[in-house]
Amino acid sequence: KDVEKKYYVEVSGELKNEHLKIIKEGVILEDGYRCKPARLEILDSSEGNSKANIFITEGKFHQVKRMMKSLGVNVTYLKRLSIGSLVLDESLKLGEYRYLTEQELKKLKN
């Protein structure tokens, strides 16, 4: 809970500088829920497609997709990159998992 999660996201549509403030203040989703303040890092943006990293500290149902939709863009690709200080294992295939090491568990608890 309240641990920062980093996602890489690709969207159809243009991410704009004005979206940075909206995300920082807490996006209001279609059901009226106001998300906690988050951070958006635009990597590449054009009228047709944009790429960004988004950092959130909560995890509501499909939250990143819903946040992007509220900005007027649709997610075409989404990948979680890290949870807190734990960088997710790139060698794992889709659907695979592994147990955390003792060192990783200690990092997460601190």
N, C-alpha and C positions, 0 to 999 in steps of 0.2 A: 504494500500500500504506500502511496506517495513516493514511489521509486520512479525515477525518470526512465522512460522507454524511448528509444530512438528508432524511427522507421524511415525507410527510403520509399518515396512514393512517386509514381508517374501518373499524370492526369491528362485528360483531353481537355484542352482549354488553357487559358493564360493565367498564371499566378502573377499578381501585381504587388508592388510595394505596399499598397493600402491593405492588402491581406495580412501583412506582418503585424500591423496594429490590432486588427480584428482577432487574430489568433492569440496575441499577447494579452488581450483584455478578456478573453474567454468567449468562444463562439457559442451562439445560441442555436441549438439543434431544432429540427422540425417539430419535436414534441414539446418545445419550450424549455428544455433542460439547458442550463448554462454550464459549459465545460469549464474546468479549472484553467487558469492561464497556461498557455503553452508557448512553444517557440517554433517558428518556421524559418527554415534556411533555404532560400530559393537557389537552386544550382544552375538551372537553365529554364528560360521561359520564352515562349513564343505564342502566337495566337492559337496555333493548333495543338501544341503539346508542351507540357512543363514537367520539370523534375525538381524534387526538393527533398530535404530531410525535415521531419517533424518530430518534435520532442514533447511527449505528454507525460503526466504523472498520475493518470488514472486509466482505466480500461473498460469503459462502457461498451455495450454491444456494438460492434462494427464502428467504433467511435471515429477512427481516422477517416473512414469512407464517408461517414455522416458529416464530419467537420468540413471535408473538402466539398461535399455537395452543397453545404450552406454557403460556400464561397462561389458557387456557380460552376464548379468543375467536377468531372467524374473520374474516379480512380480507375486506371487501367492496369496498374501493377503496384503491389504493396509488399514490402518485406521488412520484418523486424530485424534490426541490426544489433541492438544491445538492450540490456535491462540493467540499469544502474551501471556499475563498473564492469559487469560481465558482458563481454563481446560474444555474440552467438557464434557457434562453431560452423565455419563455412564448409567443412568437409561432410556435414550431414546432408543426406538426400531428403527430398520432400517427404514428410511424415516420419522420419527417423528421429530418434532422441538418444541421449546418453545421460548417465548420472553425473552430477556435479562432483568435482574433486573437493577434498577437504579445504584446499586453499581457496577455491571459488566460493564455497559456502561461507568461509570466514570473511571474504571480501564483501559479499552481499549483506552480511549481518552488520558490518561496520558502516 
